[in-house]
Amino acid sequence: MSANAPNLTVAEQLAARGLKIGDRVVVGSVLVGPIPRRKTDPRRRPAEGTIEAVVEDPPGIRIGFDHLVRGTDHCHAAVSELTRVEST
């Protein structure tokens, strides 16, 4: 980030990416299933969940999962880790 860039709140960052609470997203840093060593392995799948809340301290987004992922039903992620899931 440059020295002149404004410090956006987490909610502002989320809105700037076109995301809102209730959207389905993929969390790039949380993997589902066996963790293969190679990043190109087709079994390597990021977890999918729903944006539940914006958290300011520590800054991030609370993502709720439909089922347990690595023993938990939620995670705390940065806005940059999220990708919207297109509805089919």
Number of C-alpha atoms within 10 A of each C-alpha: 6 5 6 6 7 8 10 10 14 18 19 12 16 20 13 12 13 10 19 17 16 13 16 22 22 20 24 16 12 15 18 14 12 9 12 13 8 9 10 8 10 8 14 16 19 15 20 24 24 21 24 17 16 20 15 11 7 7 15 21 23 19 27 22 19 12 12 11 17 12 7 10 13 19 17 17 20 16 20 12 13 22 16 17 13 8 5 3
